[in-house]
Amino acid sequence: MSDTPFRMNDDARELIVFPNGARLVLDPMPHVQTASVGVWVDAGARDESVENNGIAHLLEHMAFKGAGGHSARELVEQVEDRGGILNASTDYERTGFYVRCLAEDAGDMLSVASSLAMDQQLPENELEREKGVVIQEIGEASDQAEDLVFELAQAAAWPNHALGRSVLGTEASLKDIDCAQLRGFIDQNYVANRVVMSVAGGYERASIIAQAEKWLTPLKAGAPALRIQPQAGNKAIVRERDTEQAHLVLSFPAPDSRTDKRFAARLFEEIFGGGMASRLYQEVREKRGLAYSIDAYFDSYSDAGRFNVYCGCDPDDAMDVQKIVKDLWHEFAATGPTPAEMSRARATQKTQFAMSSEGPAARGSSGAYELFTFNRLINLPEALGEIDRVTMRDVQECVKQSINGLPTASCVGPASCLDAAHAFVS
């Protein structure tokens, strides 16, 4: 491998690949006065075992307890004293540390984000305290029926797999995690070829390059993520709660995030339950008045996906709602979308892509997502062209394949509504 970074331009964006496999995306937006800088790692809850479930998220928390030679207070003061916004996130397939700031501060803020990702101090005396914070977060999610029903939906869709476990972990799985295990997770997963540094907005290129070379060059390469493809579930998981509403998630299989069918899936999501003109909204809320909120979303990973419908309704109406959703799903598979629905969904999706391309934060995270998912950058004209190329038949075939798969469901609410979830999968 060459000793110098490899550069590739994609319109305004520039991709720099370091000899160790680490990557830097530069996305200049000269007309804006702010920047979004961050470091993303191709590691998350999918890279955990049952025993250490929650370690990726706990590591994200612990990074803020000291990094790059700075204390927890010094880290946030470095950012907030200049008006920046520091944050981080952990999901199933990646973890990110990022800052929104003024353009003139981009280089310094990138150093802060990089230290969180690549130079965590992991103080032993903070670990138990931070576990307690995460356990409070777990409790808060469990107390909220709207959050709990999605956790149960994951478990129903991907049984006996990391995708079916909570990103937060459990009190039991967090109990025995120590700092040595956190360092082991870093050594295995936070390796050069699984790291993307991404900067979008206004910034001085030389200062960004200097920070990238400082932080990315020393990283060691490692093995790619080894992830077992999940097997779809076929059951309902319910929890009885004394709530005013029944909370339902109804699901069928969907394409993964890497397939060329993903754009057809997005159009189906929009037509079926994406907005107030969608079939679900019009039938369930406008025509029948059975729910205040009902929507569909396309949830995808590198090797799997689900179409999900969420609805909050009166417990006495839950059985009717699940039947309407199932009937509309099968009707869509049989007849496909109308030309008017395709036109509206196409316009909505293209507008959403275009809008996201105008914000530094969305552009910064998109660069990392594209490299992790497709191993290349995808520009806006290409994405818009892919949306335009989707046919009515493509969308219908996508839905036909979904209903040929196994349905799953989850429900949280009074005992009287729980059978609705079981009815959906029967």
C-alpha positions in Angstrom: 0.0 0.0 0.0 1.2 3.5 -0.8 2.6 5.7 2.0 0.5 8.7 0.9 -3.3 9.2 1.2 -5.4 8.4 -1.9 -7.7 11.3 -3.0 -10.9 11.1 -5.0 -13.3 13.9 -5.7 -17.1 13.6 -6.0 -18.4 16.9 -7.3 -17.6 19.3 -4.4 -16.8 16.5 -2.0 -13.3 15.1 -1.6 -12.6 11.6 -0.2 -9.1 11.0 1.2 -8.2 7.4 2.0 -5.2 7.0 4.3 -2.7 4.1 3.9 -4.1 2.3 6.9 -7.7 2.4 5.5 -9.0 5.3 7.5 -11.1 7.7 5.5 -11.7 11.5 5.5 -14.7 13.1 3.7 -14.4 16.8 3.0 -17.6 18.5 2.0 -17.2 22.2 1.6 -20.2 24.6 1.7 -18.5 28.0 1.3 -21.8 29.9 1.6 -22.4 28.8 5.3 -20.8 30.1 8.4 -21.0 26.8 10.4 -19.6 23.4 10.2 -20.4 19.9 11.2 -17.4 17.8 12.1 -17.3 14.2 13.4 -15.8 10.8 13.6 -17.9 7.7 12.9 -17.0 4.1 13.6 -18.4 1.1 11.9 -19.3 -0.6 15.2 -22.4 -0.7 17.4 -24.8 -3.0 19.1 -24.5 -5.6 16.3 -20.9 -6.2 17.4 -21.9 -7.3 20.9 -22.6 -10.7 22.4 -25.5 -11.5 24.7 -23.1 -11.2 27.7 -21.8 -7.7 26.8 -25.0 -6.3 25.3 -24.9 -2.5 25.8 -21.1 -2.2 25.7 -21.0 0.0 22.6 -23.4 2.5 24.1 -21.7 2.4 27.5 -18.4 3.1 25.7 -20.0 6.2 24.1 -21.0 7.4 27.5 -17.5 6.7 29.0 -15.7 8.6 26.3 -17.2 11.8 27.7 -15.6 11.1 31.1 -12.2 12.0 29.8 -10.5 12.0 26.4 -7.5 13.5 24.7 -5.9 14.5 28.0 -9.0 16.5 29.0 -11.4 15.9 31.8 -15.2 15.6 31.3 -15.7 19.2 32.2 -12.9 20.4 30.0 -14.2 18.5 27.0 -17.6 20.2 27.1 -16.2 23.6 28.0 -13.9 23.5 25.0 -17.0 23.2 22.8 -19.6 25.2 24.7 -17.3 28.1 25.4 -17.3 28.7 21.7 -21.0 28.1 21.2 -20.6 24.7 19.7 -22.9 21.7 20.3 -21.3 18.4 21.2 -23.1 15.1 20.9 -22.7 11.4 20.1 -24.9 8.4 19.2 -24.8 4.7 19.1 -27.0 2.5 17.0 -26.8 -1.1 15.8 -24.2 -0.7 13.1 -22.2 2.5 13.9 -21.2 5.0 16.6 -20.6 8.7 16.0 -19.0 11.6 17.9 -19.8 15.0 16.3 -19.8 18.8 16.9 -21.7 21.7 15.3 -19.7 24.8 15.4 -18.7 28.1 13.7 -16.6 27.5 10.6 -13.5 29.2 12.2 -13.6 26.6 15.0 -13.9 23.5 12.8 -10.3 22.3 13.2 -10.3 22.5 17.0 -13.8 21.0 17.3 -12.7 18.1 15.1 -9.9 17.4 17.5 -12.4 17.2 20.3 -14.6 14.7 18.4 -11.5 12.7 17.4 -10.3 12.5 21.0 -13.7 11.1 22.1 -13.5 8.4 19.4 -9.8 7.6 19.5 -8.3 8.6 22.9 -10.7 7.7 25.6 -9.3 7.8 29.1 -11.9 5.4 30.6 -11.4 6.3 34.3 -12.2 3.3 36.5 -13.7 5.5 39.2 -16.4 6.8 36.7 -17.5 3.4 35.4 -20.0 2.4 38.0 -21.5 5.8 38.2 -22.0 5.9 34.4 -23.5 2.4 34.4 -26.1 3.9 36.9 -26.8 6.7 34.4 -27.4 4.2 31.6 -29.6 2.1 33.8 -31.7 5.2 34.4 -31.9 5.6 30.7 -33.0 2.0 30.3 -35.7 2.6 33.0 -36.9 5.8 31.3 -37.2 3.9 27.9 -39.1 1.1 29.6 -41.5 3.5 31.3 -42.5 5.1 28.0 -44.9 2.8 26.2 -44.0 4.5 22.9 -40.4 3.5 23.3 -41.0 0.1 24.8 -43.2 -1.0 21.9 -40.3 -0.4 19.4 -37.9 -2.4 21.6 -40.4 -5.3 21.6 -40.8 -4.9 17.8 -37.0 -5.4 17.4 -37.1 -8.5 19.6 -40.0 -10.0 17.6 -38.4 -9.3 14.3 -34.9 -10.5 15.1 -35.1 -13.2 17.8 -31.8 -14.6 19.2 -29.8 -11.9 17.3 -28.0 -8.7 18.2 -30.6 -6.7 16.2 -33.3 -8.0 18.5 -31.5 -6.8 21.6 -31.6 -3.2 23.0 -28.8 -0.9 22.1 -28.9 0.2 25.7 -28.3 -3.3 27.0 -29.8 -4.5 30.3 -29.0 -4.0 33.9 -27.8 -7.6 34.0 -25.6 -7.4 30.9 -24.0 -4.1 32.1 -23.3 -5.4 35.6 -20.0 -7.2 34.9 -18.6 -5.0 32.1 -15.3 -3.4 33.2 -12.8 -1.0 31.7 -10.7 -3.9 30.4 -13.6 -5.1 28.3 -14.3 -1.5 27.1 -10.6 -1.3 25.9 -11.0 -4.7 24.3 -14.0 -3.6 22.4 -12.1 -0.5 21.2 -9.1 -2.6 20.1 -11.3 -5.0 18.1 -13.7 -2.5 16.5 -12.2 1.0 16.6 -9.7 0.2 13.8 -8.5 2.4 11.0 -10.5 0.7 8.2 -13.7 1.1 10.2 -13.3 4.8 10.9 -14.6 7.7 8.8 -13.9 11.3 9.6 -16.4 13.6 7.9 -16.5 17.4 7.8 -19.2 19.5 6.1 -19.9 23.2 5.9 -17.5 26.1 6.2 -14.0 25.3 7.3 -10.3 25.9 6.6 -9.1 22.9 4.7 -5.5 23.0 5.9 -6.6 22.8 9.6 -8.9 19.9 8.9 -6.2 18.0 7.0 -3.7 18.6 9.9 -6.2 17.2 12.4 -7.0 14.2 10.2 -3.3 13.3 9.8 -2.8 13.7 13.5 -5.6 11.4 14.6 -6.0 9.0 11.7 -2.4 8.2 10.7 -1.5 6.4 14.0 -4.6 4.1 13.8 -3.9 0.4 13.2 -5.9 -1.5 10.6 -7.9 -4.5 11.8 -10.4 -7.1 10.7 -13.7 -5.9 9.1 -16.9 -6.3 11.1 -18.0 -9.9 11.2 -21.7 -9.9 11.4 -24.1 -12.8 11.3 -27.1 -12.3 9.1 -30.3 -12.4 11.2 -33.1 -14.8 10.6 -36.5 -13.2 10.6 -38.9 -13.9 13.4 -42.6 -14.7 13.2 -44.3 -13.8 16.5 -45.9 -11.1 18.5 -44.5 -9.8 21.8 -46.8 -7.9 24.1 -46.6 -6.1 27.4 -49.6 -5.3 29.5 -49.6 -1.7 30.8 -52.2 0.6 32.3 -52.1 3.1 29.5 -54.8 5.2 27.8 -53.8 4.0 24.4 -52.8 0.8 22.7 -49.4 1.1 21.1 -48.9 -1.2 18.1 -46.0 -2.0 15.7 -46.9 -4.2 12.8 -44.2 -5.5 10.5 -43.2 -7.3 7.4 -39.8 -7.9 5.8 -38.2 -5.3 3.7 -35.0 -4.9 1.5 -31.6 -4.3 3.2 -29.9 -0.9 2.9 -27.5 -2.0 0.2 -29.9 -3.4 -2.3 -31.0 -1.5 -5.4 -34.6 -2.1 -4.2 -34.1 0.4 -1.4 -35.6 3.2 -3.4 -38.7 1.2 -4.2 -39.0 0.5 -0.5 -38.8 4.2 0.3 -41.6 5.0 -2.2 -43.8 2.3 -0.7 -43.1 3.7 2.8 -44.2 7.1 1.7 -47.3 6.0 -0.2 -48.4 3.6 2.5 -47.9 5.7 5.7 -45.5 8.6 5.1 -47.8 11.6 5.3 -51.3 12.9 5.6 -52.1 11.8 2.0 -50.9 8.3 2.7 -53.3 5.3 2.5 -53.0 4.5 6.3 -53.6 8.1 7.4 -56.5 8.5 5.1 -58.2 5.2 5.9 -57.4 4.9 9.7 -57.5 8.5 10.8 -59.4 10.6 8.3 -62.1 8.1 7.2 -62.6 6.1 10.4 -61.2 8.2 13.2 -59.5 5.3 14.8 -56.1 6.9 15.6 -54.4 10.2 16.2 -51.1 9.0 14.8 -50.3 6.2 12.4 -47.3 6.0 10.1 -45.0 3.6 8.3 -41.2 3.5 8.2 -38.6 1.5 6.4 -36.0 0.2 8.8 -32.9 -1.2 7.1 -29.5 -2.6 8.0 -26.6 -3.8 5.9 -28.1 -7.3 5.4 -31.8 -7.1 6.6 -34.8 -4.8 6.7 -38.3 -4.4 7.9 -41.4 -2.3 7.0 -43.0 -1.2 10.2 -46.3 0.5 10.9 -46.7 2.3 14.2 -50.2 3.2 15.6 -51.4 4.6 18.8 -55.2 4.0 19.2 -57.9 3.3 21.7 -57.4 -0.2 23.1 -60.9 -1.1 22.0 -60.0 -0.3 18.4 -56.7 -2.1 18.2 -58.1 -5.3 16.6 -59.8 -3.2 13.9 -56.7 -1.2 13.2 -54.5 -4.3 12.8 -57.0 -5.8 10.4 -57.2 -2.6 8.3 -53.4 -2.4 8.1 -53.0 -6.0 7.0 -55.8 -5.7 4.5 -54.3 -2.5 3.0 -50.9 -4.1 2.9 -52.3 -7.1 0.9 -54.4 -4.8 -1.3 -51.3 -2.8 -2.2 -49.5 -6.0 -3.1 -52.4 -7.0 -5.4 -53.0 -3.7 -7.1 -49.8 -1.7 -6.7 -49.6 2.1 -6.4 -51.6 4.6 -8.5 -49.8 7.0 -10.8 -50.8 9.9 -8.5 -49.4 8.1 -5.5 -46.1 7.5 -7.3 -45.8 11.1 -8.4 -46.5 12.4 -4.9 -44.1 9.9 -3.2 -41.4 10.6 -5.8 -41.7 14.3 -5.2 -41.6 13.9 -1.4 -38.6 11.6 -1.4 -36.6 13.9 -3.8 -37.5 16.9 -1.7 -36.3 15.2 1.5 -33.0 14.2 -0.2 -32.5 17.7 -1.5 -33.3 19.3 1.9 -30.9 17.1 3.7 -28.2 18.0 1.3 -28.5 21.6 2.3 -27.6 21.1 6.0 -24.0 20.6 7.3 -25.0 18.1 9.9 -27.0 15.9 7.5 -24.2 16.1 4.9 -21.6 15.2 7.4 -23.3 12.1 8.7 -24.3 11.1 5.2 -20.7 11.0 4.0 -19.9 8.4 6.7 -23.1 6.4 6.1 -22.5 6.2 2.4 -18.9 4.9 2.9 -19.9 2.3 5.5 -22.9 1.2 3.4 -21.8 1.4 -0.2 -18.0 1.9 0.1 -18.3 5.0 -2.0 -19.8 8.4 -2.0 -23.2 8.9 -3.7 -24.0 12.4 -4.9 -27.4 14.0 -4.9 -28.0 13.8 -8.7 -27.4 10.0 -8.6 -29.9 9.5 -5.7 -32.5 11.7 -7.4 -32.0 9.7 -10.6 -32.5 6.4 -8.8 -35.8 7.7 -7.4 -36.9 8.7 -10.9 -36.0 5.2 -12.3 -38.3 3.3 -9.8 -41.4 2.0 -11.6 -44.9 1.2 -10.3 -44.1 -2.4 -10.9 -40.9 -2.1 -8.8 -42.9 -0.8 -5.9 -45.6 -3.5 -6.2 -43.0 -6.3 -6.4 -41.3 -4.9 -3.3 -44.6 -5.1 -1.4 -45.4 -8.6 -2.8 -42.1 -9.8 -1.5 -42.7 -8.3 1.9 -46.0 -10.1 2.4 -44.5 -13.3 1.3 -42.2 -13.1 4.3 -43.0 -13.5 8.0 -45.1 -10.9 9.8 -44.2 -9.8 13.4 -45.9 -7.5 15.8 -45.6 -5.9 19.2 -48.2 -4.2 21.5 -48.1 -2.3 24.8 -51.3 -1.4 26.5 -54.2 -2.8 28.5 -55.0 -6.5 28.4 -57.9 -5.9 26.1 -55.8 -4.8 23.2 -52.9 -7.3 23.3 -54.7 -9.9 21.1 -54.4 -7.5 18.2 -50.7 -8.1 17.8 -51.2 -11.9 17.9 -54.0 -11.6 15.3 -51.7 -9.7 12.9 -49.1 -12.6 12.8 -51.7 -15.4 12.6 
